[in-house]
Amino acid sequence: MEPIQPVRVRAVEGTTSTEREDALAVEEPLEIRLRETGAREVRTFAITMRTPGQDEALAAGLLFAEGVLRAREDLLEMSRPSDPRIDPELAANVIVATLSPAASARAEELRRGTVMGSACGVCGKTSIENVIPSDRPALATGMVVSYATLYALPGLLRERQSIFSRTGGLHAGALFDPQGGIAAIAEDIGRHNATDKLVGRAYLSDGLPLSDRILMVSGRAGFEIVQKAFAAGIPLVASVSAPSSLAVELADTGGVTLVGFLRGERFNVYTHPIRVIA
């Protein structure tokens, strides 16, 4: 399934208009189904609106952030529905994750009850206790990042947003090393999905925790972005826009350095400024 869909538009500028081709970022539902190893029963865990691509990483990242997956051995397999009666286009919007018994038990406690929109990272959670982990210590890392490195991140992120450059309709997240080298990038209709894709890719390659990485996101730094970064062990989150009050609260409690309004040569540091040096 392609992440871009062509469309015919009437473009108006001033008093003139022309017909031309344009491109839209695709938004489709992804249903994440779970199966315990050895069992035949499959149940739906969540349905999230996303831009197709890196679906396995997205599902793994979401399940990790939710607390279903903890160790790499919790996830035994990722697959598409194999029933020949299912339309191939429908199957492309379904991921089946086969879990260990322990992960399956956690999933049953945490299973979401709503469809998550492209702007929703925590919709459907049954309680705030399931969102804010009470048994996790604050992140502790000696990583430091210079002003110059932070100033360069928005431009580096924008340069690598290949789908955004064609549609203007996608968010992006990227992982950088402390010197500003880009380690991974993901684009999606939702900021939280882009973050899940990055974390999921690291989970699948046994690369967690990401204790030496910076997470840079386009748009706002909402609570769900900080929560996912904290779960993955990312010590510094930066965004081009504002954080929310709950994002700042969690970053402060969780030991995450939170940088907002990173534009040009200015930014605000909301929590744990010790990691940001001149």
Residue frames relative to the residue before (quaternion, step in Angstrom):
aa qw qx qy qz dx dy dz
M 1.0000 0.0000 0.0000 0.0000 0.00 0.00 0.00
E 0.3913 -0.7504 0.4902 0.2085 3.55 -0.74 1.09
P 0.4336 -0.7057 0.4896 0.2724 3.64 -1.04 0.68
I 0.7257 0.3559 -0.2115 0.5496 3.60 1.29 -0.20
Q 0.1201 -0.7855 0.6056 0.0430 3.56 -1.02 0.90
P 0.3793 -0.7291 0.5152 0.2433 3.62 -0.75 0.97
V 0.0127 -0.7890 0.6140 -0.0145 3.56 -1.14 0.64
R 0.3633 -0.7054 0.5653 0.2254 3.57 -1.17 0.64
V 0.0200 -0.8148 0.5786 -0.0293 3.61 -0.76 1.04
R 0.3371 -0.6584 0.6171 0.2684 3.51 -1.39 0.24
A 0.1687 -0.8053 0.5656 0.0559 3.55 -0.45 1.24
V 0.1274 -0.8034 0.5811 0.0255 3.57 -0.75 1.12
E 0.0694 0.7659 -0.6359 0.0655 3.56 -0.94 0.95
G 0.8116 0.0067 -0.0547 0.5816 3.53 -0.53 1.20
T 0.7670 -0.3159 0.2566 0.4961 3.56 -0.70 -1.09
T 0.6493 0.5007 -0.3260 0.4705 3.60 1.23 0.16
S 0.0976 -0.7829 0.6115 0.0602 3.56 -1.22 0.52
T 0.0773 -0.7853 0.6139 0.0214 3.52 -1.17 0.70
E 0.4110 -0.6627 0.5654 0.2686 3.54 -1.27 0.53
R 0.1536 0.7914 -0.5814 0.1096 3.58 -0.93 0.89
E 0.5430 -0.5860 0.4888 0.3505 3.51 -1.36 0.25
D 0.0374 -0.7679 0.6391 0.0219 3.54 -1.12 0.74
A 0.3357 -0.7289 0.5583 0.2103 3.56 -1.31 0.04
L 0.1906 -0.7722 0.5992 0.0914 3.54 -1.07 0.82
A 0.4399 -0.6354 0.5590 0.3005 3.54 -1.19 0.62
V 0.4023 -0.7327 0.5003 0.2257 3.58 -0.77 1.03
E 0.0757 -0.7569 0.6481 0.0382 3.55 -1.08 0.86
E 0.0965 0.7883 -0.5941 0.1279 3.56 -0.60 1.20
P 0.5080 -0.6342 0.4720 0.3419 3.61 -1.14 0.48
L 0.1232 -0.7380 0.6543 0.1099 3.55 -1.21 0.60
E 0.1820 -0.7796 0.5934 0.0837 3.55 -0.65 1.14
I 0.1792 -0.7781 0.5966 0.0809 3.56 -0.73 1.10
R 0.0749 -0.8010 0.5938 -0.0089 3.56 -0.56 1.23
L 0.2329 -0.7843 0.5659 0.1020 3.55 -1.09 0.75
R 0.0339 -0.7625 0.6459 0.0142 3.51 -1.20 0.72
E 0.3617 -0.7017 0.5639 0.2425 3.57 -0.96 0.83
T 0.5764 -0.6076 0.4122 0.3586 3.57 -0.96 0.83
G 0.7971 0.2636 -0.2286 0.4928 3.54 -0.92 1.00
A 0.6709 0.4761 -0.2937 0.4867 3.59 1.24 -0.24
R 0.4210 -0.7001 0.5174 0.2547 3.57 -1.20 0.52
E 0.5873 0.6065 -0.3704 0.3873 3.58 1.13 -0.60
V 0.0952 -0.7683 0.6323 0.0288 3.55 -1.02 0.94
R 0.0370 -0.8092 0.5863 -0.0043 3.59 -0.84 0.93
T 0.4962 -0.6567 0.4848 0.2957 3.55 -1.14 0.65
F 0.2398 -0.7694 0.5773 0.1310 3.57 -0.92 0.94
A 0.7880 -0.1521 0.1419 0.5795 3.59 0.86 -0.93
I 0.1739 -0.7230 0.6521 0.1477 3.52 -1.33 0.39
T 0.0191 -0.8145 0.5789 -0.0329 3.55 -0.62 1.14
M 0.3971 -0.6864 0.5530 0.2556 3.56 -1.08 0.72
R 0.1019 0.8188 -0.5498 0.1303 3.56 -0.68 1.10
T 0.4684 -0.5882 0.5522 0.3602 3.54 -1.37 0.01
P 0.4852 -0.6913 0.4382 0.3076 3.63 -0.63 1.03
G 0.5685 0.5503 -0.4646 0.3977 3.52 -1.12 0.84
Q 0.8325 0.0608 -0.0982 0.5418 3.57 -0.92 0.97
D 0.1590 0.8369 -0.5108 0.1159 3.58 1.06 0.75
E 0.6271 0.5362 -0.3456 0.4469 3.59 1.00 -0.76
A 0.6621 0.4910 -0.3050 0.4769 3.57 0.95 -0.86
L 0.6254 0.5391 -0.3358 0.4533 3.59 1.00 -0.80
A 0.6807 0.4837 -0.2935 0.4653 3.58 0.84 -0.96
A 0.6628 0.4997 -0.3093 0.4641 3.59 0.92 -0.88
G 0.6635 0.5100 -0.3053 0.4543 3.58 0.95 -0.86
L 0.6524 0.5035 -0.3147 0.4710 3.57 0.99 -0.81
L 0.6742 0.4880 -0.2981 0.4674 3.58 0.91 -0.88
F 0.6294 0.5145 -0.3353 0.4761 3.59 1.09 -0.63
A 0.6739 0.4932 -0.2988 0.4620 3.58 0.87 -0.93
E 0.6487 0.5238 -0.3145 0.4538 3.58 1.09 -0.68
G 0.5107 -0.6428 0.4296 0.3762 3.58 1.16 -0.51
V 0.4402 0.6802 -0.4692 0.3514 3.58 1.26 0.13
L 0.7580 0.2692 -0.1413 0.5771 3.56 0.93 -0.96
R 0.0824 -0.7933 0.6021 0.0374 3.55 -0.95 0.89
A 0.7830 0.1424 -0.0641 0.6021 3.57 0.86 -0.98
R 0.6597 -0.5307 0.3496 0.4012 3.56 -1.20 0.49
E 0.6595 0.5255 -0.3187 0.4329 3.61 1.06 -0.67
D 0.5012 0.6508 -0.4307 0.3738 3.62 1.24 -0.05
L 0.7313 0.3457 -0.2031 0.5518 3.58 1.17 -0.59
L 0.1856 -0.8326 0.5174 0.0675 3.56 -0.42 1.23
E 0.8098 -0.0717 0.0860 0.5760 3.58 1.05 -0.71
M 0.1529 -0.7249 0.6610 0.1194 3.52 -1.32 0.55
S 0.1179 0.8081 -0.5668 0.1088 3.60 -0.77 0.96
R 0.4409 -0.6248 0.5630 0.3134 3.53 -1.39 0.13
P 0.6288 -0.5180 0.3911 0.4282 3.62 -1.15 0.40
S 0.2790 -0.8007 0.5152 0.1248 3.56 -0.85 1.00
D 0.4464 0.6998 -0.4501 0.3293 3.59 1.26 -0.03
P 0.3956 -0.7496 0.4728 0.2410 3.65 -0.55 1.09
R 0.5928 0.5782 -0.3699 0.4212 3.59 1.21 -0.32
I 0.6053 0.5597 -0.3536 0.4419 3.61 1.23 -0.33
D 0.5076 -0.6489 0.4810 0.2998 3.54 -0.88 0.96
P 0.5288 -0.6595 0.4256 0.3230 3.64 -0.83 0.92
E 0.6366 0.5248 -0.3368 0.4537 3.60 1.04 -0.70
L 0.6413 0.4982 -0.3195 0.4883 3.56 1.07 -0.71
A 0.6452 0.5321 -0.3195 0.4456 3.58 0.95 -0.87
A 0.6148 0.5627 -0.3448 0.4319 3.58 1.12 -0.62
N 0.7076 0.4159 -0.2550 0.5112 3.58 1.26 -0.33
V 0.6525 0.4583 -0.3174 0.5133 3.58 1.23 0.46
I 0.0753 -0.7547 0.6509 0.0344 3.55 -1.06 0.87
V 0.1573 -0.7673 0.6162 0.0823 3.57 -0.95 0.94
A 0.1261 -0.7922 0.5960 0.0376 3.57 -0.68 1.15
T 0.2189 -0.7613 0.5990 0.1167 3.57 -0.82 1.03
L 0.1484 -0.8429 0.5173 0.0030 3.55 -0.57 1.24
S 0.5588 -0.5419 0.5006 0.3787 3.50 -1.35 0.29
P 0.6620 -0.5073 0.3532 0.4237 3.63 -1.17 0.36
A 0.6566 0.5102 -0.3250 0.4505 3.62 0.94 -0.81
A 0.6677 0.4837 -0.3028 0.4780 3.59 0.94 -0.85
S 0.6281 0.5398 -0.3342 0.4498 3.58 1.03 -0.74
A 0.6400 0.5144 -0.3221 0.4713 3.58 1.03 -0.76
R 0.6467 0.5010 -0.3241 0.4750 3.61 0.97 -0.77
A 0.6366 0.5437 -0.3290 0.4369 3.57 0.99 -0.82
E 0.6330 0.5418 -0.3362 0.4391 3.57 0.99 -0.78
E 0.6615 0.4964 -0.3005 0.4750 3.58 1.08 -0.71
L 0.7750 0.3920 -0.1718 0.4650 3.56 1.02 -0.83
R 0.3821 0.7735 -0.4668 0.1944 3.59 1.22 -0.22
R 0.4054 -0.7264 0.5113 0.2158 3.56 -0.87 1.04
G 0.2978 -0.7759 0.5334 0.1574 3.54 -1.19 0.57
T 0.7326 0.3874 -0.2396 0.5057 3.62 1.17 0.14
V 0.5220 -0.5649 0.5207 0.3704 3.51 -1.36 0.17
M 0.2990 -0.7525 0.5617 0.1696 3.58 -0.89 0.94
G 0.3371 -0.7383 0.5495 0.1984 3.56 -0.77 1.02
S 0.6834 -0.5042 0.3359 0.4074 3.55 -1.28 0.24
A 0.6969 0.4305 -0.2799 0.5007 3.60 1.22 -0.29
C 0.6484 0.5487 -0.2933 0.4387 3.59 1.29 -0.06
G 0.1219 -0.8112 0.5693 0.0553 3.55 -0.76 1.04
V 0.7931 0.2598 -0.1369 0.5336 3.60 1.14 -0.48
C 0.3273 0.7652 -0.5006 0.2382 3.61 1.23 0.26
G 0.7977 0.3258 -0.2254 0.4547 3.55 -1.01 0.79
K 0.4490 0.6644 -0.4740 0.3636 3.58 1.20 -0.06
T 0.4608 -0.7216 0.4477 0.2579 3.57 -0.90 0.89
S 0.8080 -0.0260 0.0232 0.5882 3.60 1.11 -0.47
I 0.6094 -0.5593 0.4106 0.3836 3.56 -1.21 0.46
E 0.5746 0.5933 -0.3805 0.4161 3.59 1.18 -0.50
N 0.6495 0.5032 -0.3152 0.4750 3.58 1.17 -0.54
V 0.6590 0.5012 -0.3050 0.4707 3.58 1.24 -0.30
I 0.7673 0.2753 -0.1465 0.5603 3.58 0.89 -0.95
P 0.2905 -0.7780 0.5254 0.1853 3.61 -0.42 1.12
S 0.2753 -0.7882 0.5320 0.1408 3.57 -0.81 1.00
D 0.7084 0.4638 -0.2556 0.4665 3.59 1.23 -0.35
R 0.5796 0.5810 -0.3780 0.4286 3.59 1.25 0.26
P 0.3835 -0.7162 0.5243 0.2551 3.62 -0.80 0.91
A 0.6175 -0.5365 0.4194 0.3936 3.57 -1.25 0.41
L 0.5484 -0.6171 0.4497 0.3408 3.56 -1.11 0.67
A 0.0533 -0.7812 0.6220 0.0092 3.54 -0.99 0.88
T 0.2193 0.7631 -0.5780 0.1885 3.56 -0.58 1.15
G 0.4312 -0.7124 0.4977 0.2426 3.55 -1.12 0.67
M 0.3741 0.7494 -0.4780 0.2645 3.59 1.25 0.15
V 0.0250 -0.7752 0.6310 0.0126 3.57 -1.01 0.87
V 0.1793 -0.7789 0.5980 0.0600 3.55 -1.17 0.72
S 0.3922 -0.7385 0.5011 0.2227 3.56 -0.89 0.92
Y 0.6552 -0.4818 0.4042 0.4186 3.54 -1.30 0.36
A 0.6663 0.5324 -0.3106 0.4198 3.58 0.85 -1.01
T 0.6326 0.5250 -0.3317 0.4628 3.58 1.01 -0.77
L 0.6674 0.4994 -0.3039 0.4612 3.58 0.88 -0.92
Y 0.6322 0.5453 -0.3414 0.4317 3.60 0.93 -0.85
A 0.6992 0.4958 -0.2747 0.4358 3.59 1.03 -0.77
L 0.5544 0.6827 -0.3836 0.2818 3.61 1.10 -0.59
P 0.6622 0.5075 -0.3536 0.4229 3.69 0.76 -0.83
G 0.6625 0.5054 -0.3075 0.4594 3.58 0.97 -0.82
L 0.6484 0.5104 -0.3141 0.4695 3.57 1.00 -0.81
L 0.6375 0.5189 -0.3243 0.4682 3.57 1.03 -0.78
R 0.6736 0.5076 -0.2992 0.4461 3.58 0.84 -0.97
E 0.6324 0.5554 -0.3310 0.4267 3.59 0.98 -0.80
R 0.7418 0.4149 -0.2184 0.4794 3.57 1.08 -0.73
Q 0.5311 0.6245 -0.4155 0.3942 3.62 1.23 0.03
S 0.1213 -0.8530 0.5048 0.0529 3.57 0.33 1.25
I 0.6901 0.4575 -0.2951 0.4768 3.61 0.94 -0.80
F 0.6170 0.5449 -0.3477 0.4490 3.59 1.02 -0.75
S 0.6397 0.5444 -0.3384 0.4241 3.58 0.96 -0.81
R 0.7061 0.4380 -0.2594 0.4922 3.60 1.17 -0.52
T 0.7953 0.3122 -0.1455 0.4989 3.60 1.07 -0.66
G 0.2714 -0.7714 0.5238 0.2385 3.60 1.05 -0.70
G 0.6791 0.5441 -0.2581 0.4198 3.57 1.28 0.12
L 0.6459 0.5200 -0.3296 0.4514 3.60 1.13 0.40
H 0.3624 -0.6632 0.6040 0.2529 3.50 -1.32 0.50
A 0.1574 -0.7802 0.5964 0.1044 3.54 -1.28 0.24
G 0.0922 -0.7424 0.6572 0.0924 3.49 -1.33 0.41
A 0.0376 -0.7994 0.5995 0.0084 3.56 -1.08 0.67
L 0.3008 -0.7108 0.6071 0.1891 3.51 -1.27 0.59
F 0.0803 -0.7904 0.6072 0.0041 3.54 -0.90 1.03
D 0.4314 -0.6360 0.5520 0.3238 3.54 -1.25 0.39
P 0.7084 -0.4868 0.2842 0.4248 3.65 -1.17 0.27
Q 0.6730 0.4703 -0.3014 0.4848 3.61 1.22 -0.32
G 0.6074 -0.5891 0.3451 0.4060 3.59 1.26 0.05
G 0.4483 0.6660 -0.4731 0.3628 3.58 1.22 0.28
I 0.3812 -0.7451 0.4982 0.2263 3.59 -0.80 0.96
A 0.2322 -0.7956 0.5514 0.0953 3.55 -0.83 1.06
A 0.7886 -0.1103 0.1027 0.5962 3.60 1.05 -0.71
I 0.0676 -0.7791 0.6219 0.0408 3.55 -1.21 0.56
A 0.0243 -0.7777 0.6280 0.0124 3.56 -1.16 0.63
E 0.1759 -0.7674 0.6090 0.0960 3.56 -1.11 0.77
D 0.1374 0.7781 -0.6050 0.0985 3.55 -1.11 0.68
I 0.6377 -0.5264 0.4059 0.3890 3.53 -1.31 0.36
G 0.7659 0.2719 -0.1585 0.5607 3.59 1.23 -0.47
R 0.5398 -0.6283 0.4525 0.3302 3.58 -0.98 0.83
H 0.6764 0.5064 -0.3045 0.4397 3.56 0.89 -0.93
N 0.6201 0.5304 -0.3456 0.4635 3.61 1.09 -0.63
A 0.6316 0.5276 -0.3348 0.4591 3.57 0.97 -0.82
T 0.6518 0.4995 -0.3100 0.4791 3.57 1.02 -0.81
D 0.6334 0.5261 -0.3308 0.4610 3.60 0.97 -0.82
K 0.6414 0.5265 -0.3323 0.4484 3.60 0.97 -0.79
L 0.6524 0.5073 -0.3125 0.4682 3.59 1.00 -0.79
V 0.6911 0.4648 -0.2778 0.4786 3.56 0.86 -0.98
G 0.6482 0.5294 -0.3199 0.4441 3.58 0.98 -0.82
R 0.6276 0.5271 -0.3366 0.4635 3.56 1.02 -0.76
A 0.6561 0.4952 -0.3074 0.4794 3.57 1.00 -0.82
Y 0.6280 0.5338 -0.3328 0.4582 3.59 1.01 -0.79
L 0.6937 0.4915 -0.2845 0.4431 3.58 0.81 -0.99
S 0.7196 0.3956 -0.2413 0.5171 3.60 1.13 -0.56
D 0.4677 -0.6991 0.4176 0.3438 3.57 1.33 0.31
G 0.4191 0.7432 -0.4222 0.3064 3.57 1.09 0.80
L 0.5282 0.6187 -0.4230 0.3991 3.61 1.20 0.29
P 0.5622 -0.1575 -0.8105 -0.0468 1.54 -2.21 1.24
L 0.4579 -0.6683 0.5229 0.2652 3.55 -1.31 0.49
S 0.0946 0.8727 -0.4719 0.0828 3.54 0.85 1.03
D 0.7196 0.3630 -0.2517 0.5357 3.61 1.26 -0.08
R 0.5843 0.5849 -0.3615 0.4310 3.57 1.12 0.63
I 0.3040 -0.6860 0.6310 0.1969 3.52 -1.35 0.53
L 0.2030 -0.7449 0.6202 0.1389 3.57 -1.03 0.81
M 0.0707 -0.7791 0.6229 0.0019 3.56 -0.74 1.14
V 0.0365 -0.8069 0.5895 -0.0055 3.59 -0.78 1.02
S 0.4405 -0.6421 0.5537 0.2952 3.52 -1.21 0.59
G 0.7746 0.3399 -0.2389 0.4769 3.57 -1.12 0.56
R 0.7949 -0.3401 0.2586 0.4308 3.51 -1.33 -0.50
A 0.3539 -0.6982 0.5779 0.2308 3.57 -1.20 0.61
G 0.0612 -0.8255 0.5611 -0.0034 3.56 0.06 1.29
F 0.7357 -0.4227 0.3075 0.4307 3.51 -1.34 0.19
E 0.6726 0.5290 -0.3189 0.4075 3.58 0.88 -0.95
I 0.6059 0.5465 -0.3612 0.4514 3.60 1.12 -0.59
V 0.6722 0.4818 -0.2962 0.4777 3.58 0.90 -0.91
Q 0.6339 0.5392 -0.3351 0.4416 3.59 0.97 -0.82
K 0.6792 0.4758 -0.2902 0.4775 3.59 0.92 -0.86
A 0.6344 0.5191 -0.3276 0.4698 3.59 1.03 -0.76
F 0.6424 0.5243 -0.3130 0.4631 3.57 0.96 -0.89
A 0.6535 0.5159 -0.3156 0.4552 3.59 0.91 -0.90
A 0.7219 0.4313 -0.2377 0.4862 3.60 1.05 -0.78
G 0.5149 -0.6757 0.4004 0.3436 3.60 1.27 -0.02
I 0.3955 0.7160 -0.4850 0.3094 3.61 1.21 0.43
P 0.3081 -0.8196 0.4549 0.1626 3.63 -0.49 1.13
L 0.7954 0.2030 -0.1169 0.5590 3.63 1.17 -0.34
V 0.0712 -0.7785 0.6236 -0.0017 3.54 -0.86 1.08
A 0.0423 -0.7962 0.6035 -0.0082 3.58 -0.86 0.99
S 0.0113 -0.7895 0.6136 -0.0028 3.56 -1.12 0.71
V 0.5336 -0.6385 0.4558 0.3160 3.53 -1.24 0.48
S 0.7472 0.3433 -0.1938 0.5350 3.58 1.24 -0.26
A 0.7511 -0.4278 0.2857 0.4138 3.54 -1.33 -0.25
P 0.3784 -0.6607 0.5786 0.2925 3.57 -1.24 0.40
S 0.4555 -0.6302 0.5312 0.3364 3.56 -1.28 0.16
S 0.6676 -0.5027 0.3559 0.4183 3.57 -1.25 0.30
L 0.6677 0.4935 -0.3064 0.4655 3.58 1.01 -0.79
A 0.5923 0.5523 -0.3626 0.4612 3.60 1.12 -0.60
V 0.6597 0.4952 -0.3036 0.4769 3.58 0.95 -0.87
E 0.6421 0.5349 -0.3246 0.4430 3.58 0.97 -0.85
L 0.6928 0.4602 -0.2853 0.4764 3.58 0.87 -0.91
A 0.6313 0.5314 -0.3390 0.4519 3.60 0.97 -0.81
D 0.6489 0.5143 -0.3173 0.4624 3.57 0.97 -0.84
T 0.6938 0.4710 -0.2697 0.4733 3.57 0.88 -0.97
G 0.7565 0.4297 -0.2096 0.4462 3.56 0.94 -0.89
G 0.5173 -0.6698 0.4136 0.3358 3.59 1.21 0.03
V 0.4704 0.6611 -0.4421 0.3825 3.58 1.20 0.56
T 0.3433 -0.7030 0.5821 0.2217 3.58 -0.94 0.88
L 0.1002 -0.8170 0.5678 0.0056 3.57 -0.65 1.15
V 0.0801 -0.7938 0.6026 -0.0198 3.54 -0.68 1.22
G 0.0263 -0.8089 0.5872 -0.0118 3.58 -0.87 0.97
F 0.8037 0.2659 -0.2236 0.4831 3.54 -1.35 0.28
L 0.2415 0.7714 -0.5407 0.2327 3.55 0.96 0.94
R 0.2732 0.7459 -0.5433 0.2718 3.53 -0.07 1.37
G 0.8179 0.0708 -0.0820 0.5651 3.55 -0.84 0.97
E 0.6870 -0.4104 0.3320 0.4994 3.55 -0.75 -1.06
R 0.6124 0.4851 -0.4114 0.4694 3.55 0.62 1.16
F 0.1201 0.7646 -0.6293 0.0701 3.54 -1.23 0.52
N 0.3299 -0.6929 0.5960 0.2362 3.54 -1.38 0.22
V 0.1955 -0.7384 0.6304 0.1387 3.56 -1.09 0.75
Y 0.2240 -0.8280 0.5069 0.0850 3.56 -0.51 1.23
T 0.8118 0.0731 -0.0147 0.5791 3.59 1.07 -0.65
H 0.8720 0.0800 -0.0586 0.4794 3.56 -1.26 0.58
P 0.0361 0.8543 -0.5163 0.0485 3.61 0.65 1.10
I 0.4543 0.7124 -0.4460 0.2952 3.61 1.23 -0.18
R 0.6603 0.5188 -0.3137 0.4431 3.61 1.14 -0.51
V 0.6805 0.4489 -0.2770 0.5086 3.62 1.25 -0.21
I 0.0088 -0.8280 0.5570 -0.0632 3.59 -0.53 1.20
A 0.5374 -0.6238 0.4674 0.3217 3.54 -1.21 0.58
